[in-house]
Amino acid sequence: MVNLPLQTHNLLTSKKQTIAVAESCTGGLLSSLLTQSSGSSKYFIAGIVSYSNESKIKLLRIPKYILLENGAVSEKVARLMAKNIKLITKADLGIGITGIAGPAGGSAQKPVGTVFIALAKNKKLICRKFIFKGNRSTIRKQAALKSLYLLNKTI
């Protein structure tokens, strides 16, 4: 089995790329995975866990009207999280993750397990929507690992 955190560490180190992440539903899990290898300070700039809408507005500069119009769990918010954390920290790469880990909080339009993962690199910005299955812990882990997978494909 591939060790995604170690593979990411090796890629970021060899490509001399820096990264910053803005996490919501993963609660810092992605930051933890990115910093588990010695030497991660060469590429990991910052991680912000912006759980509340207020923190998304204040720390990540997400306009309030976008949160009101789209909801915190949306493609627009994930894209802005990735783009803004990259700009704020001057990192080469930015990741934004927002979703519903459950067990409560889901709806017909956005069921528990809905996660948006965005990645900003240079002027390119991609965002993917996932519906992960399982309990809260499993959904958070799947979201963090899928983020690493997308990052590795992009580097």
N, CA, C and O atoms as a GROMACS GRO file, in nm:
protein
  620
    1MET      N    1   0.084  -0.119   0.000
    1MET     CA    2   0.000   0.000   0.000
    1MET      C    3   0.088   0.125   0.000
    1MET      O    4   0.190   0.131   0.069
    2VAL      N    5   0.049   0.223  -0.077
    2VAL     CA    6   0.125   0.347  -0.089
    2VAL      C    7   0.106   0.432   0.038
    2VAL      O    8  -0.007   0.448   0.086
    3ASN      N    9   0.214   0.485   0.090
    3ASN     CA   10   0.208   0.576   0.203
    3ASN      C   11   0.192   0.718   0.145
    3ASN      O   12   0.291   0.784   0.113
    4LEU      N   13   0.067   0.763   0.133
    4LEU     CA   14   0.038   0.893   0.070
    4LEU      C   15   0.109   1.010   0.138
    4LEU      O   16   0.164   1.095   0.068
    5PRO      N   17   0.109   1.019   0.271
    5PRO     CA   18   0.179   1.131   0.333
    5PRO      C   19   0.329   1.134   0.300
    5PRO      O   20   0.385   1.240   0.275
    6LEU      N   21   0.393   1.017   0.299
    6LEU     CA   22   0.535   1.011   0.267
    6LEU      C   23   0.559   1.043   0.119
    6LEU      O   24   0.654   1.113   0.085
    7GLN      N   25   0.474   0.991   0.033
    7GLN     CA   26   0.483   1.021  -0.110
    7GLN      C   27   0.468   1.172  -0.134
    7GLN      O   28   0.542   1.230  -0.215
    8THR      N   29   0.374   1.234  -0.065
    8THR     CA   30   0.354   1.378  -0.078
    8THR      C   31   0.476   1.454  -0.027
    8THR      O   32   0.521   1.550  -0.090
    9HIS      N   33   0.529   1.411   0.087
    9HIS     CA   34   0.650   1.471   0.143
    9HIS      C   35   0.764   1.468   0.041
    9HIS      O   36   0.830   1.568   0.016
   10ASN      N   37   0.784   1.351  -0.019
   10ASN     CA   38   0.893   1.336  -0.116
   10ASN      C   39   0.871   1.422  -0.240
   10ASN      O   40   0.965   1.482  -0.292
   11LEU      N   41   0.748   1.429  -0.287
   11LEU     CA   42   0.718   1.511  -0.406
   11LEU      C   43   0.737   1.660  -0.378
   11LEU      O   44   0.803   1.730  -0.455
   12LEU      N   45   0.680   1.708  -0.267
   12LEU     CA   46   0.694   1.850  -0.234
   12LEU      C   47   0.840   1.888  -0.212
   12LEU      O   48   0.883   1.996  -0.252
   13THR      N   49   0.915   1.800  -0.148
   13THR     CA   50   1.056   1.826  -0.122
   13THR      C   51   1.136   1.828  -0.252
   13THR      O   52   1.214   1.921  -0.276
   14SER      N   53   1.116   1.728  -0.336
   14SER     CA   54   1.193   1.720  -0.461
   14SER      C   55   1.157   1.831  -0.559
   14SER      O   56   1.243   1.879  -0.634
   15LYS      N   57   1.031   1.872  -0.560
   15LYS     CA   58   0.987   1.978  -0.653
   15LYS      C   59   1.006   2.118  -0.593
   15LYS      O   60   0.982   2.219  -0.659
   16LYS      N   61   1.049   2.121  -0.466
   16LYS     CA   62   1.069   2.249  -0.395
   16LYS      C   63   0.943   2.336  -0.400
   16LYS      O   64   0.949   2.456  -0.428
   17GLN      N   65   0.829   2.273  -0.373
   17GLN     CA   66   0.700   2.341  -0.371
   17GLN      C   67   0.657   2.362  -0.226
   17GLN      O   68   0.682   2.278  -0.140
   18THR      N   69   0.591   2.474  -0.200
   18THR     CA   70   0.537   2.500  -0.066
   18THR      C   71   0.385   2.489  -0.071
   18THR      O   72   0.323   2.505  -0.176
   19ILE      N   73   0.327   2.463   0.046
   19ILE     CA   74   0.183   2.443   0.052
   19ILE      C   75   0.126   2.504   0.179
   19ILE      O   76   0.191   2.510   0.283
   20ALA      N   77   0.002   2.550   0.168
   20ALA     CA   78  -0.076   2.597   0.282
   20ALA      C   79  -0.216   2.540   0.264
   20ALA      O   80  -0.264   2.525   0.152
   21VAL      N   81  -0.281   2.509   0.375
   21VAL     CA   82  -0.414   2.448   0.367
   21VAL      C   83  -0.515   2.522   0.454
   21VAL      O   84  -0.483   2.575   0.560
   22ALA      N   85  -0.638   2.523   0.404
   22ALA     CA   86  -0.751   2.578   0.478
   22ALA      C   87  -0.851   2.464   0.493
   22ALA      O   88  -0.909   2.418   0.394
   23GLU      N   89  -0.869   2.418   0.615
   23GLU     CA   90  -0.953   2.302   0.641
   23GLU      C   91  -1.076   2.342   0.721
   23GLU      O   92  -1.071   2.432   0.805
   24SER      N   93  -1.184   2.273   0.694
   24SER     CA   94  -1.303   2.289   0.777
   24SER      C   95  -1.339   2.152   0.834
   24SER      O   96  -1.305   2.124   0.949
   25CYS      N   97  -1.406   2.068   0.759
   25CYS     CA   98  -1.456   1.940   0.812
   25CYS      C   99  -1.346   1.844   0.855
   25CYS      O  100  -1.371   1.756   0.937
   26THR      N  101  -1.227   1.857   0.803
   26THR     CA  102  -1.118   1.767   0.840
   26THR      C  103  -1.049   1.810   0.970
   26THR      O  104  -0.970   1.735   1.025
   27GLY      N  105  -1.079   1.928   1.018
   27GLY     CA  106  -1.036   1.972   1.151
   27GLY      C  107  -0.887   1.966   1.178
   27GLY      O  108  -0.846   1.946   1.293
   28GLY      N  109  -0.804   1.983   1.077
   28GLY     CA  110  -0.659   1.981   1.097
   28GLY      C  111  -0.593   1.849   1.060
   28GLY      O  112  -0.471   1.836   1.068
   29LEU      N  113  -0.673   1.752   1.021
   29LEU     CA  114  -0.618   1.621   0.986
   29LEU      C  115  -0.522   1.628   0.867
   29LEU      O  116  -0.418   1.563   0.868
   30LEU      N  117  -0.557   1.708   0.765
   30LEU     CA  118  -0.467   1.721   0.650
   30LEU      C  119  -0.335   1.786   0.693
   30LEU      O  120  -0.228   1.741   0.651
   31SER      N  121  -0.342   1.889   0.774
   31SER     CA  122  -0.219   1.953   0.824
   31SER      C  123  -0.134   1.852   0.900
   31SER      O  124  -0.012   1.850   0.885
   32SER      N  125  -0.198   1.769   0.979
   32SER     CA  126  -0.126   1.667   1.055
   32SER      C  127  -0.056   1.568   0.961
   32SER      O  128   0.060   1.533   0.984
   33LEU      N  129  -0.125   1.524   0.857
   33LEU     CA  130  -0.065   1.431   0.762
   33LEU      C  131   0.053   1.494   0.687
   33LEU      O  132   0.154   1.429   0.661
   34LEU      N  133   0.038   1.622   0.653
   34LEU     CA  134   0.143   1.691   0.579
   34LEU      C  135   0.267   1.719   0.664
   34LEU      O  136   0.376   1.741   0.610
   35THR      N  137   0.252   1.719   0.795
   35THR     CA  138   0.365   1.753   0.882
   35THR      C  139   0.418   1.633   0.961
   35THR      O  140   0.497   1.652   1.053
   36GLN      N  141   0.376   1.513   0.928
   36GLN     CA  142   0.421   1.397   1.005
   36GLN      C  143   0.563   1.354   0.972
   36GLN      O  144   0.623   1.280   1.050
   37SER      N  145   0.619   1.398   0.859
   37SER     CA  146   0.756   1.361   0.823
   37SER      C  147   0.853   1.470   0.863
   37SER      O  148   0.825   1.589   0.850
   38SER      N  149   0.968   1.428   0.912
   38SER     CA  150   1.074   1.522   0.947
   38SER      C  151   1.116   1.600   0.822
   38SER      O  152   1.132   1.541   0.715
   39GLY      N  153   1.132   1.728   0.836
   39GLY     CA  154   1.169   1.812   0.722
   39GLY      C  155   1.050   1.877   0.654
   39GLY      O  156   1.066   1.947   0.555
   40SER      N  157   0.930   1.855   0.708
   40SER     CA  158   0.810   1.912   0.646
   40SER      C  159   0.809   2.065   0.653
   40SER      O  160   0.734   2.130   0.580
   41SER      N  161   0.890   2.122   0.741
   41SER     CA  162   0.895   2.269   0.750
   41SER      C  163   0.951   2.332   0.622
   41SER      O  164   0.938   2.452   0.601
   42LYS      N  165   1.013   2.252   0.537
   42LYS     CA  166   1.064   2.303   0.409
   42LYS      C  167   0.951   2.336   0.312
   42LYS      O  168   0.968   2.421   0.225
   43TYR      N  169   0.837   2.270   0.327
   43TYR     CA  170   0.727   2.293   0.234
   43TYR      C  171   0.597   2.336   0.298
   43TYR      O  172   0.515   2.401   0.232
   44PHE      N  173   0.574   2.303   0.425
   44PHE     CA  174   0.446   2.335   0.487
   44PHE      C  175   0.452   2.475   0.548
   44PHE      O  176   0.526   2.499   0.644
   45ILE      N  177   0.375   2.568   0.490
   45ILE     CA  178   0.374   2.707   0.535
   45ILE      C  179   0.276   2.729   0.650
   45ILE      O  180   0.312   2.783   0.754
   46ALA      N  181   0.152   2.686   0.630
   46ALA     CA  182   0.049   2.710   0.732
   46ALA      C  183  -0.072   2.623   0.708
   46ALA      O  184  -0.099   2.578   0.596
   47GLY      N  185  -0.145   2.601   0.816
   47GLY     CA  186  -0.274   2.534   0.810
   47GLY      C  187  -0.371   2.609   0.898
   47GLY      O  188  -0.342   2.638   1.014
   48ILE      N  189  -0.486   2.642   0.843
   48ILE     CA  190  -0.590   2.711   0.918
   48ILE      C  191  -0.713   2.620   0.922
   48ILE      O  192  -0.761   2.574   0.818
   49VAL      N  193  -0.762   2.596   1.042
   49VAL     CA  194  -0.888   2.524   1.057
   49VAL      C  195  -0.995   2.631   1.077
   49VAL      O  196  -1.011   2.686   1.186
   50SER      N  197  -1.067   2.658   0.970
   50SER     CA  198  -1.171   2.762   0.974
   50SER      C  199  -1.306   2.692   0.978
   50SER      O  200  -1.373   2.673   0.876
   51TYR      N  201  -1.344   2.655   1.097
   51TYR     CA  202  -1.465   2.577   1.116
   51TYR      C  203  -1.591   2.663   1.106
   51TYR      O  204  -1.689   2.623   1.044
   52SER      N  205  -1.587   2.779   1.167
   52SER     CA  206  -1.705   2.866   1.166
   52SER      C  207  -1.706   2.957   1.044
   52SER      O  208  -1.602   2.983   0.982
   53ASN      N  209  -1.824   3.006   1.010
   53ASN     CA  210  -1.834   3.103   0.901
   53ASN      C  211  -1.756   3.230   0.935
   53ASN      O  212  -1.694   3.290   0.847
   54GLU      N  213  -1.759   3.270   1.063
   54GLU     CA  214  -1.687   3.391   1.104
   54GLU      C  215  -1.537   3.378   1.077
   54GLU      O  216  -1.473   3.473   1.032
   55SER      N  217  -1.482   3.261   1.104
   55SER     CA  218  -1.338   3.242   1.078
   55SER      C  219  -1.309   3.237   0.928
   55SER      O  220  -1.202   3.279   0.884
   56LYS      N  221  -1.402   3.186   0.851
   56LYS     CA  222  -1.383   3.186   0.706
   56LYS      C  223  -1.381   3.331   0.654
   56LYS      O  224  -1.303   3.365   0.565
   57ILE      N  225  -1.466   3.414   0.711
   57ILE     CA  226  -1.472   3.555   0.672
   57ILE      C  227  -1.347   3.630   0.717
   57ILE      O  228  -1.283   3.699   0.637
   58LYS      N  229  -1.311   3.616   0.844
   58LYS     CA  230  -1.200   3.694   0.900
   58LYS      C  231  -1.062   3.643   0.858
   58LYS      O  232  -0.976   3.722   0.819
   59LEU      N  233  -1.041   3.513   0.866
   59LEU     CA  234  -0.908   3.458   0.841
   59LEU      C  235  -0.881   3.429   0.693
   59LEU      O  236  -0.768   3.445   0.645
   60LEU      N  237  -0.985   3.387   0.623
   60LEU     CA  238  -0.966   3.346   0.483
   60LEU      C  239  -1.024   3.443   0.382
   60LEU      O  240  -1.017   3.421   0.261
   61ARG      N  241  -1.082   3.552   0.433
   61ARG     CA  242  -1.134   3.658   0.346
   61ARG      C  243  -1.242   3.609   0.250
   61ARG      O  244  -1.249   3.653   0.135
   62ILE      N  245  -1.327   3.518   0.298
   62ILE     CA  246  -1.441   3.472   0.218
   62ILE      C  247  -1.552   3.574   0.238
   62ILE      O  248  -1.594   3.598   0.351
   63PRO      N  249  -1.602   3.635   0.130
   63PRO     CA  250  -1.710   3.732   0.146
   63PRO      C  251  -1.834   3.669   0.210
   63PRO      O  252  -1.875   3.559   0.173
   64LYS      N  253  -1.892   3.739   0.304
   64LYS     CA  254  -2.009   3.689   0.377
   64LYS      C  255  -2.124   3.653   0.282
   64LYS      O  256  -2.193   3.553   0.303
   65TYR      N  257  -2.143   3.734   0.178
   65TYR     CA  258  -2.254   3.707   0.087
   65TYR      C  259  -2.238   3.574   0.014
   65TYR      O  260  -2.337   3.510  -0.019
   66ILE      N  261  -2.114   3.532  -0.010
   66ILE     CA  262  -2.091   3.403  -0.077
   66ILE      C  263  -2.130   3.288   0.016
   66ILE      O  264  -2.190   3.190  -0.027
   67LEU      N  265  -2.096   3.303   0.144
   67LEU     CA  266  -2.137   3.202   0.241
   67LEU      C  267  -2.289   3.196   0.254
   67LEU      O  268  -2.346   3.088   0.262
   68LEU      N  269  -2.354   3.312   0.254
   68LEU     CA  270  -2.499   3.316   0.266
   68LEU      C  271  -2.569   3.260   0.142
   68LEU      O  272  -2.669   3.189   0.153
   69GLU      N  273  -2.516   3.292   0.025
   69GLU     CA  274  -2.578   3.248  -0.101
   69GLU      C  275  -2.554   3.101  -0.131
   69GLU      O  276  -2.642   3.033  -0.184
   70ASN      N  277  -2.435   3.051  -0.098
   70ASN     CA  278  -2.396   2.916  -0.137
   70ASN      C  279  -2.387   2.816  -0.023
   70ASN      O  280  -2.393   2.695  -0.045
   71GLY      N  281  -2.373   2.867   0.098
   71GLY     CA  282  -2.348   2.780   0.212
   71GLY      C  283  -2.199   2.754   0.226
   71GLY      O  284  -2.124   2.762   0.129
   72ALA      N  285  -2.158   2.722   0.348
   72ALA     CA  286  -2.016   2.696   0.374
   72ALA      C  287  -1.968   2.573   0.299
   72ALA      O  288  -1.852   2.565   0.258
   73VAL      N  289  -2.057   2.476   0.281
   73VAL     CA  290  -2.022   2.354   0.209
   73VAL      C  291  -2.066   2.372   0.064
   73VAL      O  292  -2.178   2.339   0.026
   74SER      N  293  -1.974   2.426  -0.016
   74SER     CA  294  -2.003   2.454  -0.156
   74SER      C  295  -1.875   2.463  -0.236
   74SER      O  296  -1.767   2.484  -0.181
   75GLU      N  297  -1.888   2.448  -0.366
   75GLU     CA  298  -1.772   2.459  -0.454
   75GLU      C  299  -1.710   2.599  -0.447
   75GLU      O  300  -1.588   2.613  -0.442
   76LYS      N  301  -1.795   2.702  -0.447
   76LYS     CA  302  -1.743   2.840  -0.443
   76LYS      C  303  -1.659   2.865  -0.319
   76LYS      O  304  -1.552   2.926  -0.327
   77VAL      N  305  -1.706   2.818  -0.204
   77VAL     CA  306  -1.633   2.840  -0.079
   77VAL      C  307  -1.502   2.761  -0.080
   77VAL      O  308  -1.398   2.813  -0.040
   78ALA      N  309  -1.506   2.636  -0.124
   78ALA     CA  310  -1.383   2.555  -0.130
   78ALA      C  311  -1.279   2.621  -0.221
   78ALA      O  312  -1.161   2.627  -0.187
   79ARG      N  313  -1.324   2.670  -0.335
   79ARG     CA  314  -1.232   2.737  -0.429
   79ARG      C  315  -1.169   2.861  -0.365
   79ARG      O  316  -1.048   2.883  -0.377
   80LEU      N  317  -1.251   2.940  -0.298
   80LEU     CA  318  -1.198   3.060  -0.233
   80LEU      C  319  -1.105   3.026  -0.117
   80LEU      O  320  -1.007   3.097  -0.093
   81MET      N  321  -1.136   2.920  -0.046
   81MET     CA  322  -1.048   2.877   0.063
   81MET      C  323  -0.909   2.843   0.008
   81MET      O  324  -0.808   2.887   0.063
   82ALA      N  325  -0.905   2.766  -0.100
   82ALA     CA  326  -0.776   2.726  -0.160
   82ALA      C  327  -0.702   2.847  -0.217
   82ALA      O  328  -0.583   2.865  -0.193
   83LYS      N  329  -0.774   2.928  -0.292
   83LYS     CA  330  -0.712   3.045  -0.355
   83LYS      C  331  -0.661   3.143  -0.250
   83LYS      O  332  -0.548   3.192  -0.260
   84ASN      N  333  -0.742   3.172  -0.150
   84ASN     CA  334  -0.705   3.273  -0.052
   84ASN      C  335  -0.595   3.228   0.043
   84ASN      O  336  -0.509   3.308   0.080
   85ILE      N  337  -0.595   3.101   0.084
   85ILE     CA  338  -0.486   3.055   0.172
   85ILE      C  339  -0.354   3.060   0.096
   85ILE      O  340  -0.250   3.090   0.154
   86LYS      N  341  -0.358   3.030  -0.032
   86LYS     CA  342  -0.237   3.039  -0.116
   86LYS      C  343  -0.188   3.184  -0.123
   86LYS      O  344  -0.068   3.210  -0.108
   87LEU      N  345  -0.280   3.276  -0.147
   87LEU     CA  346  -0.242   3.418  -0.157
   87LEU      C  347  -0.195   3.475  -0.023
   87LEU      O  348  -0.095   3.547  -0.018
   88ILE      N  349  -0.267   3.445   0.083
   88ILE     CA  350  -0.235   3.498   0.215
   88ILE      C  351  -0.096   3.454   0.260
   88ILE      O  352  -0.021   3.532   0.318
   89THR      N  353  -0.062   3.328   0.234
   89THR     CA  354   0.066   3.272   0.281
   89THR      C  355   0.178   3.279   0.177
   89THR      O  356   0.294   3.254   0.209
   90LYS      N  357   0.142   3.313   0.054
   90LYS     CA  358   0.238   3.315  -0.057
   90LYS      C  359   0.297   3.176  -0.086
   90LYS      O  360   0.411   3.164  -0.130
   91ALA      N  361   0.219   3.073  -0.060
   91ALA     CA  362   0.260   2.936  -0.088
   91ALA      C  363   0.246   2.908  -0.238
   91ALA      O  364   0.173   2.978  -0.309
   92ASP      N  365   0.314   2.806  -0.285
   92ASP     CA  366   0.302   2.764  -0.425
   92ASP      C  367   0.167   2.695  -0.450
   92ASP      O  368   0.110   2.704  -0.558
   93LEU      N  369   0.118   2.626  -0.347
   93LEU     CA  370  -0.005   2.549  -0.358
   93LEU      C  371  -0.098   2.580  -0.242
   93LEU      O  372  -0.052   2.605  -0.130
   94GLY      N  373  -0.227   2.579  -0.267
   94GLY     CA  374  -0.325   2.598  -0.161
   94GLY      C  375  -0.435   2.494  -0.174
   94GLY      O  376  -0.481   2.464  -0.284
   95ILE      N  377  -0.476   2.441  -0.061
   95ILE     CA  378  -0.586   2.344  -0.060
   95ILE      C  379  -0.697   2.398   0.030
   95ILE      O  380  -0.670   2.450   0.139
   96GLY      N  381  -0.820   2.385  -0.015
   96GLY     CA  382  -0.937   2.420   0.065
   96GLY      C  383  -1.028   2.299   0.075
   96GLY      O  384  -1.060   2.236  -0.026
   97ILE      N  385  -1.069   2.266   0.197
   97ILE     CA  386  -1.160   2.152   0.219
   97ILE      C  387  -1.278   2.199   0.302
   97ILE      O  388  -1.260   2.260   0.408
   98THR      N  389  -1.398   2.170   0.254
   98THR     CA  390  -1.518   2.200   0.330
   98THR      C  391  -1.618   2.088   0.306
   98THR      O  392  -1.631   2.038   0.194
   99GLY      N  393  -1.688   2.048   0.411
   99GLY     CA  394  -1.782   1.938   0.394
   99GLY      C  395  -1.865   1.913   0.517
   99GLY      O  396  -1.860   1.988   0.615
  100ILE      N  397  -1.942   1.806   0.511
  100ILE     CA  398  -2.029   1.764   0.620
  100ILE      C  399  -1.984   1.626   0.665
  100ILE      O  400  -2.011   1.526   0.598
  101ALA      N  401  -1.916   1.621   0.778
  101ALA     CA  402  -1.863   1.493   0.829
  101ALA      C  403  -1.967   1.414   0.908
  101ALA      O  404  -1.951   1.294   0.927
  102GLY      N  405  -2.073   1.480   0.953
  102GLY     CA  406  -2.180   1.411   1.023
  102GLY      C  407  -2.152   1.389   1.170
  102GLY      O  408  -2.053   1.441   1.222
  103PRO      N  409  -2.232   1.317   1.238
  103PRO     CA  410  -2.346   1.243   1.181
  103PRO      C  411  -2.467   1.332   1.149
  103PRO      O  412  -2.555   1.291   1.074
  104ALA      N  413  -2.471   1.454   1.204
  104ALA     CA  414  -2.582   1.546   1.174
  104ALA      C  415  -2.536   1.650   1.073
  104ALA      O  416  -2.418   1.655   1.035
  105GLY      N  417  -2.629   1.734   1.030
  105GLY     CA  418  -2.595   1.847   0.944
  105GLY      C  419  -2.621   1.827   0.797
  105GLY      O  420  -2.611   1.922   0.720
  106GLY      N  421  -2.655   1.707   0.757
  106GLY     CA  422  -2.681   1.682   0.616
  106GLY      C  423  -2.820   1.723   0.574
  106GLY      O  424  -2.907   1.749   0.657
  107SER      N  425  -2.840   1.729   0.442
  107SER     CA  426  -2.971   1.760   0.385
  107SER      C  427  -2.987   1.677   0.258
  107SER      O  428  -2.895   1.606   0.217
  108ALA      N  429  -3.103   1.688   0.195
  108ALA     CA  430  -3.124   1.615   0.069
  108ALA      C  431  -3.027   1.662  -0.038
  108ALA      O  432  -2.977   1.582  -0.117
  109GLN      N  433  -3.000   1.794  -0.042
  109GLN     CA  434  -2.910   1.849  -0.142
  109GLN      C  435  -2.762   1.824  -0.108
  109GLN      O  436  -2.679   1.804  -0.196
  110LYS      N  437  -2.733   1.824   0.021
  110LYS     CA  438  -2.596   1.802   0.069
  110LYS      C  439  -2.599   1.701   0.182
  110LYS      O  440  -2.602   1.737   0.300
  111PRO      N  441  -2.598   1.571   0.145
  111PRO     CA  442  -2.605   1.469   0.250
  111PRO      C  443  -2.474   1.461   0.329
  111PRO      O  444  -2.370   1.511   0.286
  112VAL      N  445  -2.481   1.399   0.446
  112VAL     CA  446  -2.360   1.373   0.524
  112VAL      C  447  -2.261   1.300   0.433
  112VAL      O  448  -2.299   1.209   0.360
  113GLY      N  449  -2.136   1.342   0.437
  113GLY     CA  450  -2.033   1.285   0.351
  113GLY      C  451  -1.999   1.373   0.232
  113GLY      O  452  -1.901   1.347   0.162
  114THR      N  453  -2.080   1.478   0.208
  114THR     CA  454  -2.051   1.570   0.098
  114THR      C  455  -1.927   1.652   0.134
  114THR      O  456  -1.923   1.718   0.239
  115VAL      N  457  -1.829   1.648   0.047
  115VAL     CA  458  -1.704   1.721   0.070
  115VAL      C  459  -1.658   1.783  -0.061
  115VAL      O  460  -1.660   1.719  -0.166
  116PHE      N  461  -1.617   1.909  -0.054
  116PHE     CA  462  -1.556   1.978  -0.167
  116PHE      C  463  -1.408   1.998  -0.135
  116PHE      O  464  -1.374   2.049  -0.028
  117ILE      N  465  -1.322   1.958  -0.227
  117ILE     CA  466  -1.177   1.976  -0.213
  117ILE      C  467  -1.129   2.058  -0.331
  117ILE      O  468  -1.147   2.019  -0.447
  118ALA      N  469  -1.067   2.172  -0.301
  118ALA     CA  470  -1.014   2.260  -0.406
  118ALA      C  471  -0.863   2.270  -0.392
  118ALA      O  472  -0.808   2.264  -0.282
  119LEU      N  473  -0.798   2.285  -0.506
  119LEU     CA  474  -0.653   2.296  -0.510
  119LEU      C  475  -0.615   2.411  -0.603
  119LEU      O  476  -0.655   2.415  -0.719
  120ALA      N  477  -0.536   2.503  -0.549
  120ALA     CA  478  -0.488   2.618  -0.627
  120ALA      C  479  -0.338   2.602  -0.651
  120ALA      O  480  -0.260   2.580  -0.558
  121LYS      N  481  -0.301   2.612  -0.776
  121LYS     CA  482  -0.159   2.606  -0.816
  121LYS      C  483  -0.140   2.703  -0.932
  121LYS      O  484  -0.210   2.696  -1.033
  122ASN      N  485  -0.045   2.794  -0.915
  122ASN     CA  486  -0.025   2.900  -1.013
  122ASN      C  487  -0.158   2.971  -1.036
  122ASN      O  488  -0.220   3.018  -0.940
  123LYS      N  489  -0.203   2.978  -1.159
  123LYS     CA  490  -0.331   3.042  -1.189
  123LYS      C  491  -0.442   2.937  -1.203
  123LYS      O  492  -0.557   2.971  -1.230
  124LYS      N  493  -0.406   2.810  -1.185
  124LYS     CA  494  -0.502   2.701  -1.201
  124LYS      C  495  -0.573   2.673  -1.068
  124LYS      O  496  -0.512   2.672  -0.962
  125LEU      N  497  -0.703   2.649  -1.079
  125LEU     CA  498  -0.784   2.620  -0.961
  125LEU      C  499  -0.882   2.509  -0.996
  125LEU      O  500  -0.968   2.526  -1.082
  126ILE      N  501  -0.867   2.394  -0.929
  126ILE     CA  502  -0.958   2.283  -0.953
  126ILE      C  503  -1.038   2.256  -0.826
  126ILE      O  504  -0.994   2.285  -0.715
  127CYS      N  505  -1.156   2.201  -0.844
  127CYS     CA  506  -1.239   2.165  -0.730
  127CYS      C  507  -1.314   2.038  -0.764
  127CYS      O  508  -1.368   2.023  -0.874
  128ARG      N  509  -1.318   1.946  -0.670
  128ARG     CA  510  -1.390   1.820  -0.687
  128ARG      C  511  -1.490   1.803  -0.573
  128ARG      O  512  -1.466   1.842  -0.459
  129LYS      N  513  -1.603   1.744  -0.608
  129LYS     CA  514  -1.706   1.712  -0.509
  129LYS      C  515  -1.706   1.562  -0.486
  129LYS      O  516  -1.700   1.483  -0.580
  130PHE      N  517  -1.713   1.524  -0.359
  130PHE     CA  518  -1.716   1.383  -0.322
  130PHE      C  519  -1.833   1.359  -0.226
  130PHE      O  520  -1.874   1.448  -0.152
  131ILE      N  521  -1.883   1.238  -0.229
  131ILE     CA  522  -1.979   1.192  -0.129
  131ILE      C  523  -1.914   1.070  -0.064
  131ILE      O  524  -1.919   0.959  -0.119
  132PHE      N  525  -1.854   1.090   0.051
  132PHE     CA  526  -1.788   0.982   0.122
  132PHE      C  527  -1.889   0.911   0.212
  132PHE      O  528  -1.983   0.972   0.262
  133LYS      N  529  -1.868   0.784   0.233
  133LYS     CA  530  -1.956   0.703   0.318
  133LYS      C  531  -1.882   0.668   0.447
  133LYS      O  532  -1.759   0.663   0.452
  134GLY      N  533  -1.960   0.644   0.551
  134GLY     CA  534  -1.902   0.601   0.677
  134GLY      C  535  -1.937   0.694   0.791
  134GLY      O  536  -2.022   0.783   0.776
  135ASN      N  537  -1.871   0.673   0.904
  135ASN     CA  538  -1.895   0.759   1.020
  135ASN      C  539  -1.810   0.886   1.009
  135ASN      O  540  -1.735   0.904   0.913
  136ARG      N  541  -1.823   0.972   1.105
  136ARG     CA  542  -1.754   1.101   1.106
  136ARG      C  543  -1.603   1.086   1.088
  136ARG      O  544  -1.542   1.154   1.006
  137SER      N  545  -1.545   0.997   1.163
  137SER     CA  546  -1.400   0.976   1.157
  137SER      C  547  -1.356   0.926   1.019
  137SER      O  548  -1.255   0.971   0.965
  138THR      N  549  -1.432   0.834   0.964
  138THR     CA  550  -1.400   0.778   0.832
  138THR      C  551  -1.412   0.883   0.723
  138THR      O  552  -1.327   0.891   0.634
  139ILE      N  553  -1.516   0.964   0.729
  139ILE     CA  554  -1.536   1.070   0.629
  139ILE      C  555  -1.422   1.171   0.634
  139ILE      O  556  -1.370   1.212   0.531
  140ARG      N  557  -1.383   1.211   0.754
  140ARG     CA  558  -1.272   1.307   0.769
  140ARG      C  559  -1.143   1.248   0.714
  140ARG      O  560  -1.068   1.317   0.644
  141LYS      N  561  -1.116   1.122   0.745
  141LYS     CA  562  -0.993   1.057   0.698
  141LYS      C  563  -0.994   1.045   0.545
  141LYS      O  564  -0.893   1.072   0.480
  142GLN      N  565  -1.108   1.002   0.488
  142GLN     CA  566  -1.118   0.991   0.343
  142GLN      C  567  -1.095   1.125   0.274
  142GLN      O  568  -1.028   1.132   0.171
  143ALA      N  569  -1.150   1.232   0.332
  143ALA     CA  570  -1.133   1.365   0.273
  143ALA      C  571  -0.987   1.408   0.277
  143ALA      O  572  -0.935   1.462   0.178
  144ALA      N  573  -0.920   1.385   0.389
  144ALA     CA  574  -0.779   1.424   0.400
  144ALA      C  575  -0.692   1.344   0.304
  144ALA      O  576  -0.603   1.399   0.238
  145LEU      N  577  -0.716   1.213   0.296
  145LEU     CA  578  -0.636   1.129   0.206
  145LEU      C  579  -0.664   1.161   0.059
  145LEU      O  580  -0.572   1.160  -0.024
  146LYS      N  581  -0.789   1.189   0.025
  146LYS     CA  582  -0.822   1.226  -0.114
  146LYS      C  583  -0.755   1.358  -0.150
  146LYS      O  584  -0.716   1.378  -0.264
  147SER      N  585  -0.743   1.448  -0.052
  147SER     CA  586  -0.672   1.574  -0.075
  147SER      C  587  -0.525   1.548  -0.112
  147SER      O  588  -0.471   1.609  -0.204
  148LEU      N  589  -0.463   1.458  -0.038
  148LEU     CA  590  -0.324   1.422  -0.068
  148LEU      C  591  -0.313   1.359  -0.206
  148LEU      O  592  -0.220   1.388  -0.282
  149TYR      N  593  -0.407   1.273  -0.239
  149TYR     CA  594  -0.407   1.209  -0.370
  149TYR      C  595  -0.417   1.312  -0.483
  149TYR      O  596  -0.342   1.306  -0.580
  150LEU      N  597  -0.510   1.406  -0.469
  150LEU     CA  598  -0.525   1.513  -0.570
  150LEU      C  599  -0.400   1.600  -0.577
  150LEU      O  600  -0.357   1.639  -0.686
  151LEU      N  601  -0.342   1.629  -0.462
  151LEU     CA  602  -0.220   1.708  -0.457
  151LEU      C  603  -0.108   1.637  -0.532
  151LEU      O  604  -0.038   1.699  -0.612
  152ASN      N  605  -0.090   1.509  -0.506
  152ASN     CA  606   0.016   1.431  -0.571
  152ASN      C  607  -0.001   1.427  -0.722
  152ASN      O  608   0.098   1.431  -0.796
  153LYS      N  609  -0.125   1.419  -0.767
  153LYS     CA  610  -0.151   1.419  -0.912
  153LYS      C  611  -0.120   1.554  -0.975
  153LYS      O  612  -0.087   1.562  -1.094
  154THR      N  613  -0.129   1.660  -0.896
  154THR     CA  614  -0.114   1.797  -0.948
  154THR      C  615   0.030   1.847  -0.944
  154THR      O  616   0.072   1.927  -1.028
  155ILE      N  617   0.106   1.799  -0.846
  155ILE     CA  618   0.243   1.852  -0.827
  155ILE      C  619   0.323   1.833  -0.952
  155ILE      O  620   0.440   1.871  -0.955
   0.00000   0.00000   0.00000
